[in-house]
Amino acid sequence: MDAAPEASARIRDDPQRWADDVHTALLRQLTDPARQLPATGGRVHVVRSWAGVHDGHPVLHVVYHHPWWDFTTGLRRHLDEVENYPLNLPAPDVDPAVDLADNIATSDIEEPLGSVLESMAPDEDGVWWWGDPPLPADERRRGPAPGATSRPRPRLR
């Protein structure tokens, strides 16, 4: 079953509620004591998170510590671009917000950063942000271009 039409209707009807539903489902998943990272185990620790509507987009912000690197990471994700997520649910009774939250947890937050590391920008609290613009660190990002050698890079463990 393709859940994109149901998700699109919910987003259109109440984008804040959609953002809150995805946020609640994501926190439930990331704080589940049984959830472990693939291969190495360990867990992502959520420092803080919030959901809202910005410029008409339902948006999720998650600040977290990942056990594979030694810096605090921030993700900003638009929640209305459901066509970018594989919302093909295994059962018709699975909530699309829960499915999207699982996709964000698994494919964004728990995965290694890879080439994303090159485009991350630190905010004034030292959180290294990635995801959908505008990132909370965009004002600082307008200084040196991403990847400039003068810019300090976070260290991976």
Salt bridges, closest charged atoms under 4 A:
GLU6 OE2 - ARG10 NH1 3.82
ASP21 OD2 - ARG10 NH2 2.86
ASP21 OD1 - ARG17 NE 3.44
ASP55 OD2 - HIS54 ND1 3.64
ASP70 OD2 - ARG155 NH2 3.03
ASP80 OD2 - HIS57 ND1 2.72
GLU81 OE2 - HIS78 ND1 3.24
ASP95 OD1 - ARG10 NH1 2.53
ASP102 OD1 - ARG35 NH1 3.61
ASP108 OD2 - ARG77 NE 3.12
GLU110 OE2 - ARG35 NE 2.63
ASP132 OD2 - ARG77 NH1 3.33
ASP138 OD1 - ARG141 NH1 3.40
GLU139 OE2 - ARG142 NH1 2.54
